[in-house]
Amino acid sequence: MELGLTDNNVVIAGSSRGIGLAIARSFLTEGARVVITGRDHNTLQEAQASLAEEFSGDKIIAYAGDLSAPPDIEAALSGCQETFGGIDAVVANIGSGKGTTGWQLSPSDWQEMTQTNLFGAMALATAAVPYLQRSNCGSLTFISSIAGCQALPAPIPYSAAKAALQMAAKNLARELAPSGIRINTVAPGNVLFPG
């Protein structure tokens, strides 16, 4: 399918496995250049090697770091800018549903889930916007969860953080529409993968 993504430059957070790796593969299939990221260096290198077998290796940069942490965010974004000449899209695939279930939760349970699933994605978005504004038609996509849309047997703080992420994305879309940046949220159901 031709989606008009040839030679677009895309930074994908959390793309060494699972949903993020599938997103990277899809962008590469459409002719884009990608920056894949992950916290585990070995897993990231395996992902890069796997993608390089299918696609041109010069279209793939791997950056080991935590794309919810400002120094690592800036390093990945500036690396894409310097290597590929700009950033057209950012995918904030940040978060985890692993947590304590039930209603008897400590403040630290809430804080950890909110930090992981909301604050990290928003830190990436905040840093990415100036880069996306330079492209005149940038795209920012948040990976949320169906648990943020409806009550499911998921950790309550996870569901609340993903619901907050969806509302934050709607407000960002309103704020950034005049600059030509599209904001979208994808809310998948359970996706099982190794690890």
GIUR-V594023 format. One record per residue. N is the residue number from 1. SS is DSSP state (h for helix, s for strand, l for the rest). NEAR is the number of other C-alpha atoms within 8 Angstrom. Layout:
# GIUR-V594023
n=N ss=SS near=NEAR
n=N ss=SS near=NEAR
This chain:
# GIUR-V594023
n=1 ss=l near=3
n=2 ss=l near=5
n=3 ss=l near=5
n=4 ss=l near=5
n=5 ss=l near=10
n=6 ss=l near=7
n=7 ss=l near=7
n=8 ss=l near=11
n=9 ss=s near=14
n=10 ss=s near=14
n=11 ss=s near=14
n=12 ss=s near=16
n=13 ss=l near=14
n=14 ss=l near=15
n=15 ss=l near=17
n=16 ss=l near=14
n=17 ss=l near=12
n=18 ss=h near=11
n=19 ss=h near=9
n=20 ss=h near=13
n=21 ss=h near=13
n=22 ss=h near=10
n=23 ss=h near=10
n=24 ss=h near=12
n=25 ss=h near=9
n=26 ss=h near=8
n=27 ss=h near=13
n=28 ss=h near=12
n=29 ss=h near=8
n=30 ss=l near=12
n=31 ss=l near=10
n=32 ss=l near=14
n=33 ss=s near=13
n=34 ss=s near=14
n=35 ss=s near=14
n=36 ss=s near=18
n=37 ss=s near=16
n=38 ss=s near=16
n=39 ss=l near=9
n=40 ss=l near=8
n=41 ss=h near=8
n=42 ss=h near=6
n=43 ss=h near=10
n=44 ss=h near=18
n=45 ss=h near=9
n=46 ss=h near=9
n=47 ss=h near=11
n=48 ss=h near=13
n=49 ss=h near=8
n=50 ss=h near=8
n=51 ss=h near=11
n=52 ss=h near=10
n=53 ss=h near=8
n=54 ss=h near=6
n=55 ss=l near=9
n=56 ss=l near=8
n=57 ss=h near=8
n=58 ss=h near=5
n=59 ss=h near=10
n=60 ss=s near=13
n=61 ss=s near=10
n=62 ss=s near=10
n=63 ss=s near=10
n=64 ss=s near=10
n=65 ss=l near=10
n=66 ss=l near=10
n=67 ss=l near=15
n=68 ss=l near=13
n=69 ss=l near=9
n=70 ss=h near=10
n=71 ss=h near=6
n=72 ss=h near=11
n=73 ss=h near=14
n=74 ss=h near=9
n=75 ss=h near=8
n=76 ss=h near=12
n=77 ss=h near=12
n=78 ss=h near=8
n=79 ss=h near=8
n=80 ss=h near=15
n=81 ss=h near=11
n=82 ss=h near=8
n=83 ss=h near=6
n=84 ss=h near=9
n=85 ss=l near=7
n=86 ss=l near=11
n=87 ss=l near=17
n=88 ss=l near=12
n=89 ss=s near=13
n=90 ss=s near=13
n=91 ss=s near=12
n=92 ss=s near=14
n=93 ss=l near=14
n=94 ss=l near=13
n=95 ss=l near=9
n=96 ss=l near=8
n=97 ss=l near=7
n=98 ss=l near=5
n=99 ss=l near=8
n=100 ss=l near=7
n=101 ss=l near=8
n=102 ss=l near=7
n=103 ss=l near=5
n=104 ss=l near=4
n=105 ss=l near=9
n=106 ss=l near=6
n=107 ss=h near=6
n=108 ss=h near=6
n=109 ss=h near=11
n=110 ss=h near=10
n=111 ss=h near=8
n=112 ss=h near=8
n=113 ss=h near=14
n=114 ss=h near=12
n=115 ss=h near=9
n=116 ss=h near=13
n=117 ss=h near=15
n=118 ss=h near=14
n=119 ss=h near=10
n=120 ss=h near=14
n=121 ss=h near=16
n=122 ss=h near=8
n=123 ss=h near=11
n=124 ss=h near=13
n=125 ss=h near=10
n=126 ss=h near=7
n=127 ss=h near=11
n=128 ss=h near=10
n=129 ss=h near=8
n=130 ss=h near=7
n=131 ss=h near=12
n=132 ss=h near=15
n=133 ss=h near=12
n=134 ss=h near=7
n=135 ss=l near=10
n=136 ss=l near=9
n=137 ss=l near=11
n=138 ss=l near=13
n=139 ss=s near=12
n=140 ss=s near=13
n=141 ss=s near=12
n=142 ss=s near=14
n=143 ss=s near=12
n=144 ss=l near=14
n=145 ss=l near=12
n=146 ss=h near=9
n=147 ss=h near=13
n=148 ss=h near=16
n=149 ss=l near=9
n=150 ss=l near=6
n=151 ss=l near=7
n=152 ss=l near=5
n=153 ss=l near=4
n=154 ss=l near=9
n=155 ss=l near=12
n=156 ss=h near=9
n=157 ss=h near=10
n=158 ss=h near=16
n=159 ss=h near=14
n=160 ss=h near=9
n=161 ss=h near=13
n=162 ss=h near=14
n=163 ss=h near=12
n=164 ss=h near=10
n=165 ss=h near=13
n=166 ss=h near=11
n=167 ss=h near=8
n=168 ss=h near=8
n=169 ss=h near=12
n=170 ss=h near=10
n=171 ss=h near=8
n=172 ss=h near=9
n=173 ss=h near=12
n=174 ss=h near=7
n=175 ss=h near=7
n=176 ss=h near=10
n=177 ss=h near=9
n=178 ss=h near=6
n=179 ss=h near=8
n=180 ss=l near=10
n=181 ss=l near=15
n=182 ss=s near=11
n=183 ss=s near=12
n=184 ss=s near=11
n=185 ss=s near=10
n=186 ss=s near=9
n=187 ss=l near=10
n=188 ss=l near=9
n=189 ss=l near=7
n=190 ss=l near=4
n=191 ss=l near=7
n=192 ss=l near=5
n=193 ss=l near=6
n=194 ss=l near=4
n=195 ss=l near=2
